[in-house]
């Protein structure tokens, strides 16, 4: 439980939300699985047998390295079979936490003196948890963490060497990451290491085992992302890393937490009303030489925050003067929300976010509007608030959603740069996907996310921004696409489809394959094959998650299959499901799927029964076991839905129907006596025709004789 303890200590030290939040996360995780897939890295009896990654790296579950644990990952010793003596270690992340597997490709092979080298990563079987997990292998730092935890006190590095020993290597690491279009988003003192035993070289640590910014206490995040839930911070921008770097440098130059012992909520309120630099560095003895870069890095306006180029200029001796942050207008009298009072509009917005259930009442009472007019003397903002309230009240829809939208839009009026807020969800534009995925992976309530899409919260957020950003237009289109998916309640769509579309690294959460950590479409059928050994074969192997995962990951259009799976006719449903999986095997392999084919073979009775010919049905029933033994889903599909067979069966059925109708008519005629009357009529008709023929013949002969005589 070392990681949990560290996370809690970190939260108490620095995060306005995470004091409760980290504890809640830990409780939720422990509840999700005590020693099960959810507990990440530990969980069961350690195995003495090493686990192999890529048939090269041996990870030892029985050799943990607790000093290298992170808040969300456990560290274990690794041996490289091709590089004997090379010191490596693996981080095993939590199974219920979204990891940055797509970033692994960018970091593989990267060598920079300011960052731990990422060696390899991938999915492994992990005996302590009885499931597959993701392992990330790094070079092992000989000197350990610079700060064991964020409450620790360390010896400060001399001002004379601080820039060269600390700032320069971290700057170079971030520059290398930027060249690869990657943000680190996990910069904090307990994720900075002494690479060598002497402590001469500092390096940045892991950034792969959690969503971006997830393990960072709010103190290390710019205000806009600090207000988000940890999983909703998003990949962000390079400026976010620069802010985290600034806070980390402040910790290291002071040798301790600059706000140690203070209430995290109070720290956040002070940041909102006085600025981050004043809150973190204002009451501490910062070396004069470091005031300039700290002011630049801790600037709350990302557009004014120092960039890598500006920091590089400073490192090379050029002195810059960071712009002073614009102070928020303070009210003559404070606005009270819950137990706290706020003197600025941003502070009031924070109060509404933290007291969501009470916020609607406060807004409808009119207290907020009155405070804006009289306390803050901001009539323009008060008018905007009044308009928003009237517009939202006129919208159709359920009252709960309408109320949540009203609170969300009022927060936007007070603090336009704040994250997207809706009930307990607080996230950035690019953090919506990871936040949804994390909630889904922990079996949480995803309705607030669906409501955010339904009520078009992003559209209103974009409208509230004062500065145009092309990314906002793209985000609006992205959310419009989400609304289309959400409106379709069929398999392959809905909130599940949104989650997979927004997170290309999200594993399939179907109960059939959840322990297999299937994150790529090629892995799905082998995982289902494995699941066939223990699954209830009377159930369909394609549930909502598998359908949505397949539709989002497979490069071709699967609309016909998804539509067929929702057909009211059982045989069409079965064929749709079979077609979906058969296409995957045909395109992606593997060659044989004996268990899965057997599973499906037992579910296709409605298809067989849809044929009219008894002989054809018997023939199919005999053929199915043969195809099952071959393990071929395409062959099974072709057997059951052969166009020629279907056509022949249809023709035969139509012929049989016609013959049956004729026979039925004959039977009816016999039963009613109509047949005898018809027979007499026919005989009399024949006799009349014969007599008529004789008469005509005689007349013809008579005419011929008369012609000859005259």
C-alpha positions as CSV (number, residue, x, y, z in Angstrom):
1,X,0.0,0.0,0.0
2,X,3.0,2.3,-0.3
3,X,1.6,4.0,-3.4
4,X,-1.7,4.7,-1.7
5,X,0.1,6.2,1.3
6,X,2.2,8.4,-0.9
7,X,-0.8,9.6,-2.7
8,X,-2.6,10.5,0.5
9,X,0.4,12.3,1.9
10,X,0.8,14.2,-1.4
11,X,-2.9,15.2,-1.3
12,X,-2.7,16.5,2.2
13,X,0.3,18.5,1.4
14,X,-0.8,20.2,-1.8
15,X,-4.1,19.4,-3.4
16,X,-7.3,21.3,-2.7
17,X,-9.4,18.5,-4.0
18,X,-7.2,15.5,-3.6
19,X,-7.3,15.4,0.2
20,X,-10.7,13.9,-0.1
21,X,-10.3,12.9,-3.7
22,X,-7.2,10.7,-3.4
23,X,-8.8,9.0,-0.4
24,X,-12.0,8.5,-2.3
25,X,-10.0,7.2,-5.3
26,X,-8.2,4.8,-3.0
27,X,-11.4,3.6,-1.4
28,X,-13.1,3.2,-4.7
29,X,-10.1,1.2,-6.0
30,X,-9.9,-1.0,-3.0
31,X,-13.6,-1.6,-3.2
32,X,-13.4,-2.4,-6.9
33,X,-11.0,-5.2,-6.1
34,X,-9.2,-6.2,-3.0
35,X,-6.2,-8.0,-4.4
36,X,-8.0,-8.2,-7.7
37,X,-7.5,-6.6,-11.1
38,X,-8.3,-3.2,-9.8
39,X,-5.4,-2.9,-7.3
40,X,-2.6,-2.4,-9.7
41,X,0.8,-4.0,-9.2
42,X,0.1,-5.9,-6.0
43,X,-3.0,-7.8,-5.1
44,X,-2.0,-11.4,-4.7
45,X,0.7,-13.8,-3.6
46,X,3.9,-13.0,-5.3
47,X,5.1,-15.4,-7.9
48,X,8.7,-16.6,-7.9
49,X,8.7,-17.1,-11.6
50,X,9.7,-14.1,-13.7
51,X,7.2,-12.8,-16.3
52,X,8.6,-12.2,-19.7
53,X,8.0,-9.2,-21.9
54,X,8.9,-9.5,-25.6
55,X,10.7,-12.8,-24.8
56,X,13.6,-10.6,-23.5
57,X,12.8,-8.8,-20.3
58,X,12.2,-10.8,-17.2
59,X,10.1,-9.0,-14.6
60,X,10.2,-10.4,-11.1
61,X,7.0,-10.2,-9.1
62,X,8.8,-11.4,-6.0
63,X,11.3,-8.6,-6.1
64,X,9.5,-5.3,-5.5
65,X,11.2,-2.0,-5.4
66,X,9.0,0.1,-3.1
67,X,11.4,3.1,-3.2
68,X,10.6,3.5,-6.9
69,X,6.9,3.1,-6.6
70,X,4.7,6.0,-7.9
71,X,1.3,6.9,-6.5
72,X,-0.4,4.7,-9.1
73,X,2.2,2.1,-10.1
74,X,4.3,-0.5,-8.3
75,X,8.0,-1.0,-9.2
76,X,9.7,-4.4,-9.7
77,X,13.1,-5.6,-10.6
78,X,13.8,-6.4,-14.3
79,X,16.6,-8.4,-16.0
80,X,17.5,-8.0,-19.6
81,X,18.4,-11.4,-21.1
82,X,20.4,-9.6,-23.8
83,X,22.1,-7.0,-21.6
84,X,23.4,-8.7,-18.5
85,X,24.2,-6.4,-15.7
86,X,22.0,-3.5,-17.0
87,X,20.0,-2.1,-14.2
88,X,16.3,-1.9,-15.1
89,X,13.0,-1.8,-13.4
90,X,9.3,-2.1,-14.4
91,X,6.3,-0.1,-13.3
92,X,3.1,-2.0,-13.2
93,X,0.2,0.4,-13.4
94,X,-3.3,0.0,-12.0
95,X,-5.6,-2.1,-14.1
96,X,-8.5,0.4,-13.6
97,X,-6.4,3.3,-14.7
98,X,-6.0,4.5,-18.3
99,X,-2.4,4.4,-19.3
100,X,-0.6,6.4,-22.1
101,X,0.3,3.4,-24.3
102,X,0.2,5.5,-27.4
103,X,3.0,7.7,-26.0
104,X,5.2,4.6,-25.6
105,X,5.8,4.7,-29.4
106,X,7.1,8.2,-29.2
107,X,9.4,7.5,-26.2
108,X,10.8,4.2,-27.4
109,X,14.5,4.7,-28.3
110,X,14.6,8.2,-26.8
111,X,17.9,9.0,-25.1
112,X,18.2,12.2,-23.2
113,X,20.4,12.9,-20.1
114,X,17.5,14.7,-18.4
115,X,15.0,11.8,-18.5
116,X,14.9,8.2,-17.5
117,X,15.2,6.1,-20.6
118,X,12.1,4.2,-21.5
119,X,13.3,0.8,-22.7
120,X,10.1,-1.2,-23.5
121,X,6.5,-1.5,-22.7
122,X,3.5,-3.8,-23.4
123,X,1.0,-6.2,-22.0
124,X,2.1,-9.1,-19.8
125,X,0.4,-11.9,-17.8
126,X,0.7,-10.8,-14.2
127,X,0.3,-13.7,-11.7
128,X,-0.2,-11.5,-8.6
129,X,-3.5,-10.3,-10.1
130,X,-4.5,-13.2,-12.3
131,X,-4.9,-11.0,-15.4
132,X,-2.9,-9.1,-18.0
133,X,-1.5,-5.7,-17.2
134,X,0.7,-3.1,-18.8
135,X,4.4,-3.0,-17.9
136,X,6.7,0.0,-18.6
137,X,10.4,-0.7,-18.3
138,X,12.9,2.0,-17.5
139,X,16.5,2.4,-16.7
140,X,16.9,2.1,-12.9
141,X,18.2,5.3,-11.2
142,X,21.0,4.5,-8.8
143,X,20.3,7.5,-6.6
144,X,16.6,7.1,-6.0
145,X,14.0,9.9,-5.8
146,X,15.2,13.5,-5.1
147,X,12.3,13.7,-2.6
148,X,10.8,10.5,-1.2
149,X,7.4,12.3,-0.9
150,X,6.1,15.8,-1.0
151,X,6.2,16.2,2.7
152,X,9.9,15.4,2.9
153,X,12.7,17.9,3.7
154,X,15.9,17.6,1.7
155,X,19.2,19.4,1.5
156,X,19.0,22.3,-0.9
157,X,21.3,22.5,-3.9
158,X,23.6,25.5,-3.9
159,X,22.3,28.5,-5.8
160,X,25.6,28.5,-7.7
161,X,25.0,25.0,-9.2
162,X,21.1,25.0,-9.2
163,X,20.7,26.2,-12.8
164,X,23.3,23.8,-14.2
165,X,22.4,20.8,-12.1
166,X,18.7,21.1,-11.9
167,X,17.1,23.4,-14.4
168,X,19.3,22.6,-17.4
169,X,18.7,18.8,-17.6
170,X,15.0,19.2,-16.9
171,X,14.8,21.9,-19.6
172,X,16.6,19.6,-22.1
173,X,14.3,16.7,-21.3
174,X,11.2,18.8,-22.0
175,X,12.7,20.1,-25.2
176,X,13.3,16.5,-26.4
177,X,9.7,15.6,-25.5
178,X,8.4,18.6,-27.4
179,X,10.3,17.6,-30.5
180,X,8.3,14.3,-30.3
181,X,5.0,16.2,-29.8
182,X,4.6,14.8,-26.3
183,X,3.8,16.5,-23.0
184,X,5.1,15.0,-19.8
185,X,2.3,16.0,-17.4
186,X,3.9,14.2,-14.4
187,X,6.6,16.7,-13.3
188,X,6.9,16.9,-9.5
189,X,9.7,16.4,-7.0
190,X,8.9,12.8,-6.2
191,X,9.1,12.0,-9.9
192,X,12.6,13.4,-10.3
193,X,15.5,11.1,-9.7
194,X,19.2,11.1,-9.1
195,X,20.4,8.9,-11.9
196,X,23.8,8.2,-10.4
197,X,24.6,7.2,-6.8
198,X,26.5,10.4,-6.3
199,X,23.5,12.5,-7.1
200,X,25.2,14.5,-9.8
201,X,22.6,13.9,-12.5
202,X,18.9,14.7,-12.2
203,X,16.3,13.0,-14.5
204,X,12.6,13.2,-15.0
205,X,10.7,10.0,-14.3
206,X,7.7,8.1,-15.7
207,X,4.9,9.7,-17.6
208,X,3.1,6.6,-19.0
209,X,1.4,4.8,-16.2
210,X,-1.5,7.2,-15.7
211,X,-3.7,9.6,-17.6
212,X,-1.9,13.0,-18.1
213,X,-1.6,14.9,-14.9
214,X,-3.3,12.2,-12.9
215,X,-0.8,11.8,-10.1
216,X,0.1,15.5,-9.9
217,X,-1.4,17.2,-6.8
218,X,-3.4,20.3,-7.8
219,X,-0.5,22.4,-6.6
220,X,1.6,21.3,-9.6
221,X,-1.1,22.1,-12.1
222,X,-2.1,25.5,-13.6
223,X,-5.3,26.8,-12.1
224,X,-7.5,25.6,-15.1
225,X,-6.3,22.0,-14.8
226,X,-5.9,22.1,-11.0
227,X,-9.7,22.5,-10.8
228,X,-10.3,19.3,-12.8
229,X,-10.7,15.9,-11.4
230,X,-7.3,14.2,-11.8
231,X,-8.4,11.9,-14.6
232,X,-9.9,14.9,-16.5
233,X,-6.8,17.1,-17.0
234,X,-6.0,16.0,-20.5
235,X,-2.7,15.9,-22.4
236,X,-2.7,19.7,-22.2
237,X,-0.1,21.9,-23.6
238,X,3.6,22.5,-23.2
239,X,2.8,25.5,-21.0
240,X,1.2,23.1,-18.4
241,X,4.6,21.3,-18.1
242,X,6.3,24.6,-17.7
243,X,4.1,25.4,-14.7
244,X,4.7,22.0,-13.2
245,X,8.4,22.6,-13.7
246,X,8.2,25.9,-11.9
247,X,6.5,24.4,-8.8
248,X,9.1,21.6,-8.8
249,X,12.0,24.0,-8.9
250,X,10.5,25.9,-6.0
251,X,10.3,22.7,-4.0
252,X,13.8,21.8,-4.7
253,X,15.3,25.2,-4.1
254,X,13.5,25.5,-0.7
255,X,14.1,21.9,0.2
256,X,10.5,21.5,1.3
257,X,6.9,22.0,0.4
258,X,6.3,25.8,0.3
259,X,2.7,25.4,1.6
260,X,3.3,22.6,4.0
261,X,0.8,22.3,6.7
262,X,-1.7,24.6,5.0
263,X,-5.3,23.6,4.1
264,X,-5.3,22.6,0.4
265,X,-8.7,24.3,0.0
266,X,-7.3,27.5,1.4
267,X,-4.3,27.3,-1.0
268,X,-6.6,26.9,-4.0
269,X,-8.8,29.8,-3.0
270,X,-5.7,32.0,-2.5
271,X,-4.3,31.0,-5.9
272,X,-7.6,32.0,-7.5
273,X,-7.7,35.4,-5.8
274,X,-4.0,36.4,-5.5
275,X,-2.3,34.3,-8.1
276,X,-0.1,31.2,-8.0
277,X,3.3,32.9,-7.6
278,X,2.1,35.0,-4.7
279,X,0.5,32.0,-3.0
280,X,3.4,29.6,-3.4
281,X,6.5,31.8,-3.3
282,X,5.3,35.0,-1.7
283,X,6.0,34.1,1.9
284,X,9.1,32.0,1.3
285,X,12.7,33.1,1.0
286,X,13.3,32.5,-2.6
287,X,16.9,33.1,-3.8
288,X,17.0,36.5,-5.7
289,X,18.6,34.8,-8.7
290,X,15.5,32.5,-9.0
291,X,12.7,35.1,-8.6
292,X,12.7,35.9,-12.3
293,X,12.3,32.4,-13.7
294,X,9.8,31.5,-11.0
295,X,7.7,34.5,-11.9
296,X,7.8,33.5,-15.5
297,X,7.1,29.8,-15.0
298,X,4.3,30.3,-12.4
299,X,2.4,32.9,-14.4
300,X,-1.3,32.0,-14.3
301,X,-1.9,33.2,-17.9
302,X,-0.6,30.5,-20.2
303,X,0.0,33.0,-23.0
304,X,2.4,35.0,-20.7
305,X,4.0,31.9,-19.0
306,X,7.6,31.3,-19.9
307,X,8.3,28.9,-22.8
308,X,11.3,26.6,-23.2
309,X,12.9,29.3,-25.4
310,X,12.6,32.0,-22.7
311,X,14.0,29.6,-20.1
312,X,16.9,28.8,-22.4
313,X,17.6,32.5,-22.8
314,X,17.7,32.9,-19.1
315,X,20.0,29.9,-18.7
316,X,22.4,31.5,-21.2
317,X,22.6,34.7,-19.2
318,X,19.9,36.9,-20.8
319,X,17.7,38.5,-18.2
320,X,13.9,38.8,-18.9
321,X,11.2,40.6,-17.1
322,X,8.1,38.5,-16.8
323,X,4.8,40.4,-17.0
324,X,3.0,40.9,-13.7
325,X,-0.2,38.9,-13.5
326,X,-3.4,40.8,-13.9
327,X,-5.1,40.8,-10.5
328,X,-8.7,39.9,-10.3
329,X,-11.1,42.7,-9.3
330,X,-12.0,42.2,-5.7
331,X,-15.5,42.9,-4.3
332,X,-16.2,45.3,-1.5
333,X,-17.9,42.6,0.4
334,X,-17.4,38.8,0.0
335,X,-19.8,36.4,-1.5
336,X,-20.5,33.3,0.7
337,X,-20.9,29.9,-0.7
338,X,-21.1,27.1,1.8
339,X,-18.7,27.8,4.6
340,X,-16.3,29.9,2.5
341,X,-16.3,33.5,1.4
342,X,-15.0,34.7,-1.9
343,X,-14.0,38.2,-3.1
344,X,-13.5,37.6,-6.8
345,X,-15.6,36.2,-9.6
346,X,-13.2,33.3,-10.1
347,X,-13.4,32.5,-6.4
348,X,-17.2,32.5,-6.5
349,X,-17.1,30.2,-9.5
350,X,-14.9,27.8,-7.5
351,X,-17.4,28.0,-4.7
352,X,-20.2,26.9,-7.0
353,X,-18.2,24.1,-8.4
354,X,-17.4,22.7,-4.9
355,X,-21.0,23.1,-3.7
356,X,-22.8,22.0,-6.8
357,X,-26.0,20.7,-5.1
358,X,-26.4,24.1,-3.3
359,X,-25.4,26.2,-6.3
360,X,-28.7,26.1,-8.1
361,X,-30.6,27.5,-5.1
362,X,-28.0,30.3,-4.7
363,X,-28.4,31.2,-8.4
364,X,-32.2,31.2,-8.4
365,X,-32.4,33.2,-5.2
366,X,-30.7,36.0,-7.1
367,X,-28.0,36.4,-4.5
368,X,-25.2,35.9,-7.0
369,X,-26.6,38.5,-9.4
370,X,-27.0,41.0,-6.6
371,X,-23.4,40.4,-5.5
372,X,-22.1,41.0,-9.0
373,X,-23.9,44.3,-9.3
374,X,-23.4,45.6,-5.8
375,X,-20.4,43.8,-4.4
376,X,-18.2,43.5,-7.5
377,X,-19.8,46.4,-9.4
378,X,-19.8,44.3,-12.6
379,X,-23.1,45.1,-14.3
380,X,-22.0,43.5,-17.6
381,X,-21.3,40.2,-16.0
382,X,-24.5,40.4,-14.0
383,X,-26.5,41.0,-17.2
384,X,-24.8,38.0,-18.8
385,X,-25.8,35.9,-15.8
386,X,-29.4,37.1,-15.9
387,X,-29.6,36.3,-19.6
388,X,-28.2,32.8,-19.1
389,X,-30.7,32.0,-16.4
390,X,-33.7,33.1,-18.6
391,X,-32.4,31.2,-21.6
392,X,-31.8,28.0,-19.7
393,X,-35.2,28.1,-18.0
394,X,-36.8,28.3,-21.4
395,X,-35.1,25.1,-22.6
396,X,-37.1,21.9,-22.9
397,X,-35.9,18.8,-21.0
398,X,-35.8,17.3,-17.6
399,X,-35.5,19.7,-14.6
400,X,-32.4,18.0,-13.2
401,X,-30.4,18.4,-16.4
402,X,-31.7,21.9,-16.9
403,X,-30.5,22.9,-13.4
404,X,-27.1,21.4,-13.9
405,X,-26.8,23.3,-17.2
406,X,-27.7,26.5,-15.5
407,X,-25.0,26.0,-12.8
408,X,-22.5,25.1,-15.5
409,X,-23.2,28.2,-17.6
410,X,-23.1,30.5,-14.6
411,X,-19.7,29.2,-13.7
412,X,-18.7,30.0,-17.3
413,X,-19.9,33.6,-16.8
414,X,-17.9,34.0,-13.7
415,X,-14.8,32.2,-14.8
416,X,-14.7,31.5,-18.6
417,X,-11.3,29.7,-18.5
418,X,-12.5,27.2,-15.9
419,X,-12.8,23.6,-17.0
420,X,-16.0,22.0,-18.3
421,X,-18.1,21.5,-15.2
422,X,-21.2,19.3,-14.9
423,X,-22.2,17.9,-11.5
424,X,-19.2,15.9,-10.3
425,X,-17.4,16.0,-13.7
426,X,-14.7,18.7,-14.1
427,X,-12.4,18.3,-17.2
428,X,-10.6,20.1,-20.0
429,X,-11.7,19.6,-23.6
430,X,-9.2,16.9,-24.2
431,X,-9.7,15.5,-20.7
432,X,-13.3,14.5,-21.4
433,X,-12.3,11.3,-23.0
434,X,-9.9,10.1,-20.3
435,X,-12.3,11.1,-17.6
436,X,-15.1,9.1,-19.2
437,X,-12.8,6.1,-19.7
438,X,-11.5,6.2,-16.1
439,X,-15.1,6.4,-14.8
440,X,-16.1,3.5,-17.0
441,X,-13.1,1.4,-16.0
442,X,-14.0,1.9,-12.3
443,X,-17.7,1.0,-12.9
444,X,-18.7,4.6,-12.0
445,X,-21.7,6.6,-13.0
446,X,-21.3,7.8,-16.6
447,X,-24.6,9.6,-16.8
448,X,-23.1,13.0,-16.1
449,X,-20.9,12.6,-19.2
450,X,-23.9,11.6,-21.3
451,X,-25.8,14.6,-20.0
452,X,-22.8,16.9,-20.9
453,X,-23.1,15.7,-24.5
454,X,-26.9,15.9,-24.6
455,X,-27.0,19.4,-23.2
456,X,-24.2,20.6,-25.5
457,X,-22.1,22.0,-22.6
458,X,-19.0,22.4,-24.9
459,X,-20.9,24.7,-27.3
460,X,-21.7,27.1,-24.4
461,X,-18.1,26.8,-23.0
462,X,-16.6,27.8,-26.4
463,X,-19.1,30.7,-26.7
464,X,-17.9,32.0,-23.3
465,X,-14.2,32.2,-24.4
466,X,-12.8,35.6,-25.2
467,X,-10.0,34.4,-27.3
468,X,-10.5,32.4,-30.5
469,X,-8.7,29.0,-30.7
470,X,-9.0,26.7,-33.7
471,X,-8.9,23.7,-31.3
472,X,-12.3,24.9,-29.9
473,X,-14.0,24.6,-33.4
474,X,-12.6,21.1,-33.7
475,X,-13.8,20.2,-30.2
476,X,-17.4,21.4,-31.0
477,X,-17.4,19.2,-34.1
478,X,-16.1,16.3,-32.0
479,X,-19.0,16.7,-29.5
480,X,-21.5,16.9,-32.3
481,X,-20.3,13.5,-33.4
482,X,-20.7,12.3,-29.9
483,X,-24.3,13.4,-29.9
484,X,-25.0,11.3,-32.9
485,X,-23.4,8.2,-31.2
486,X,-25.3,8.9,-28.0
487,X,-28.7,9.2,-29.8
488,X,-28.3,5.7,-31.2
489,X,-29.2,3.2,-28.4
490,X,-28.2,0.1,-30.4
491,X,-25.1,-2.0,-29.8
492,X,-22.0,-0.4,-31.2
493,X,-23.1,3.1,-30.3
494,X,-24.2,5.0,-27.2
495,X,-21.8,6.1,-24.4
496,X,-19.6,3.1,-24.9
497,X,-18.8,4.1,-28.5
498,X,-18.0,7.6,-27.3
499,X,-15.5,6.2,-24.8
500,X,-13.7,4.1,-27.3
501,X,-13.7,6.8,-30.0
502,X,-12.2,9.3,-27.6
503,X,-9.5,7.0,-26.1
504,X,-7.5,5.0,-28.6
505,X,-5.6,3.4,-25.8
506,X,-8.7,2.3,-23.8
507,X,-8.9,-1.5,-23.4
508,X,-12.2,-3.3,-24.1
509,X,-14.3,-3.5,-21.0
510,X,-16.5,-6.4,-21.9
511,X,-16.8,-8.9,-19.1
512,X,-15.7,-11.6,-21.5
513,X,-12.2,-10.0,-22.2
514,X,-11.7,-7.5,-19.4
515,X,-8.8,-9.4,-17.8
516,X,-7.1,-9.8,-21.1
517,X,-6.4,-6.0,-21.5
518,X,-7.5,-5.9,-25.2
519,X,-6.5,-2.5,-26.5
520,X,-6.0,-3.4,-30.2
521,X,-8.5,-4.9,-32.5
522,X,-6.1,-7.8,-33.4
523,X,-6.2,-8.9,-29.8
524,X,-10.0,-9.2,-29.6
525,X,-10.6,-12.6,-31.2
526,X,-7.7,-14.4,-29.4
527,X,-9.2,-13.0,-26.1
528,X,-12.7,-14.2,-27.0
529,X,-11.1,-17.6,-27.9
530,X,-9.6,-17.7,-24.4
531,X,-12.9,-16.6,-22.9
532,X,-14.8,-19.4,-24.6
533,X,-13.2,-21.9,-22.1
534,X,-15.1,-20.5,-19.2
535,X,-17.9,-18.3,-20.6
536,X,-21.6,-19.3,-20.5
537,X,-21.9,-20.4,-24.1
538,X,-25.6,-19.7,-24.1
539,X,-24.9,-16.0,-24.0
540,X,-24.0,-13.9,-27.0
541,X,-20.2,-13.2,-27.2
542,X,-20.8,-9.7,-28.6
543,X,-22.1,-7.3,-25.9
544,X,-22.3,-3.6,-26.0
545,X,-18.6,-3.1,-25.2
546,X,-17.3,-5.5,-27.8
547,X,-19.6,-4.0,-30.5
548,X,-18.5,-0.5,-29.7
549,X,-14.9,-1.4,-29.4
550,X,-14.9,-3.2,-32.7
551,X,-16.8,-0.4,-34.5
552,X,-14.3,2.2,-33.2
553,X,-11.1,0.2,-33.8
554,X,-11.8,-1.7,-37.1
555,X,-10.9,0.4,-40.1
556,X,-13.8,-0.6,-42.3
557,X,-17.5,0.2,-42.0
558,X,-19.4,-2.3,-39.9
559,X,-22.8,-0.6,-40.0
560,X,-24.6,-3.5,-41.8
561,X,-23.5,-6.0,-39.1
562,X,-24.4,-3.7,-36.3
563,X,-27.8,-3.0,-37.9
564,X,-28.4,-6.7,-38.4
565,X,-27.6,-7.4,-34.7
566,X,-30.6,-5.2,-33.7
567,X,-33.0,-6.9,-36.2
568,X,-36.2,-8.2,-34.5
569,X,-35.7,-11.6,-36.3
570,X,-33.5,-13.9,-34.2
571,X,-31.8,-15.4,-37.3
572,X,-30.8,-11.9,-38.6
573,X,-29.4,-11.1,-35.1
574,X,-27.3,-14.3,-35.1
575,X,-26.1,-13.7,-38.7
576,X,-25.2,-10.1,-37.8
577,X,-23.1,-11.2,-34.9
578,X,-21.5,-14.0,-36.8
579,X,-20.7,-11.8,-39.7
580,X,-19.0,-9.2,-37.4
581,X,-16.6,-11.7,-35.9
582,X,-16.1,-13.6,-39.2
583,X,-15.0,-10.4,-40.9
584,X,-12.4,-9.9,-38.2
585,X,-11.0,-13.4,-38.5
586,X,-11.0,-13.1,-42.3
587,X,-9.1,-9.8,-42.2
588,X,-7.0,-10.1,-39.1
589,X,-6.7,-13.8,-38.2
590,X,-5.9,-16.0,-36.5
591,X,-6.4,-19.0,-38.8
592,X,-8.3,-21.1,-36.3
593,X,-10.6,-20.3,-33.4
594,X,-11.9,-23.6,-32.2
595,X,-13.4,-22.5,-29.0
596,X,-15.1,-19.4,-30.3
597,X,-16.4,-21.2,-33.4
598,X,-17.9,-23.9,-31.2
599,X,-19.4,-21.2,-29.0
600,X,-21.1,-19.6,-32.0
601,X,-22.0,-22.9,-33.5
602,X,-24.2,-23.5,-30.6
603,X,-26.0,-20.2,-31.1
604,X,-27.0,-20.5,-34.7
605,X,-30.1,-22.7,-34.4
606,X,-32.4,-19.8,-35.4
607,X,-30.4,-19.4,-38.6
608,X,-30.7,-23.2,-39.4
609,X,-34.4,-23.1,-38.6
610,X,-34.9,-20.2,-40.9
611,X,-34.4,-22.6,-43.9
612,X,-37.6,-24.3,-45.1
613,X,-36.2,-27.5,-46.5
614,X,-36.0,-30.2,-43.9
615,X,-33.3,-32.0,-45.9
616,X,-31.3,-28.8,-46.1
617,X,-31.6,-28.2,-42.4
618,X,-30.4,-31.7,-41.6
619,X,-27.5,-31.3,-44.0
620,X,-26.5,-28.1,-42.3
621,X,-26.8,-29.6,-38.9
622,X,-24.3,-32.3,-40.0
623,X,-22.0,-29.7,-41.6
624,X,-21.7,-27.4,-38.6
625,X,-19.6,-29.7,-36.5
626,X,-17.2,-30.2,-39.4
627,X,-16.8,-26.4,-39.8
628,X,-16.5,-26.0,-36.0
629,X,-13.6,-28.5,-36.0
630,X,-11.8,-26.3,-38.5
631,X,-12.2,-23.2,-36.3
632,X,-13.3,-21.0,-39.2
633,X,-15.9,-18.3,-38.6
634,X,-16.0,-17.2,-42.3
635,X,-16.8,-20.8,-43.3
636,X,-19.5,-21.1,-40.7
637,X,-21.0,-17.9,-41.9
638,X,-20.8,-19.0,-45.6
639,X,-22.4,-22.3,-44.7
640,X,-25.3,-20.6,-42.9
641,X,-25.9,-17.7,-45.3
642,X,-25.0,-19.1,-48.7
643,X,-26.8,-17.1,-51.4
644,X,-27.2,-20.1,-53.7
645,X,-28.6,-22.2,-50.9
646,X,-30.9,-19.4,-49.9
647,X,-32.2,-18.9,-53.4
648,X,-32.7,-22.6,-54.0
649,X,-34.5,-22.9,-50.6
650,X,-36.7,-20.0,-51.5
651,X,-37.6,-21.4,-55.0
652,X,-38.3,-24.8,-53.5
653,X,-40.4,-23.3,-50.9
654,X,-42.4,-21.3,-53.4
655,X,-42.9,-24.4,-55.6
656,X,-43.9,-26.4,-52.5
657,X,-46.4,-23.7,-51.6
658,X,-47.9,-23.7,-55.0
659,X,-48.2,-27.5,-55.0
660,X,-49.7,-27.4,-51.5
661,X,-52.2,-24.8,-52.6
662,X,-53.3,-26.9,-55.6
663,X,-53.6,-30.1,-53.5
664,X,-55.6,-28.2,-50.9
665,X,-58.0,-27.0,-53.5
666,X,-58.4,-30.5,-54.8
667,X,-59.1,-31.8,-51.3
668,X,-61.6,-29.1,-50.7
669,X,-63.4,-29.9,-53.9
670,X,-63.6,-33.6,-53.1
671,X,-64.9,-32.9,-49.6
672,X,-67.7,-30.6,-51.0
673,X,-68.7,-32.7,-54.1
674,X,-67.5,-30.1,-56.4
675,X,-65.1,-32.6,-58.0
676,X,-68.0,-34.8,-59.3
677,X,-69.8,-31.9,-60.8
678,X,-66.7,-30.7,-62.4
679,X,-66.1,-34.2,-63.9
680,X,-69.7,-34.4,-65.3
681,X,-69.4,-30.9,-66.8
682,X,-66.1,-31.9,-68.4
683,X,-67.6,-35.1,-69.9
684,X,-70.6,-33.3,-71.2
685,X,-68.4,-30.7,-72.7
686,X,-66.4,-33.4,-74.5
687,X,-69.6,-34.9,-75.9
688,X,-71.0,-31.6,-77.1
689,X,-67.7,-30.9,-78.7
690,X,-67.8,-34.2,-80.5
691,X,-71.3,-33.7,-81.8
692,X,-70.4,-30.3,-82.9
693,X,-67.4,-31.6,-84.8
694,X,-69.6,-34.2,-86.6
695,X,-72.2,-31.6,-87.6
696,X,-69.5,-29.3,-88.9
697,X,-68.0,-32.2,-90.9
698,X,-71.3,-33.1,-92.5
699,X,-72.0,-29.6,-93.5
700,X,-68.6,-29.3,-95.1
701,X,-69.2,-32.4,-97.2
702,X,-72.6,-31.2,-98.2
703,X,-71.2,-27.9,-99.4
704,X,-68.5,-29.6,-101.4
705,X,-71.1,-31.9,-103.2
706,X,-73.2,-28.9,-104.1
707,X,-70.2,-27.1,-105.6
708,X,-69.5,-30.0,-107.9
709,X,-73.0,-30.5,-109.0
710,X,-73.6,-26.9,-110.0
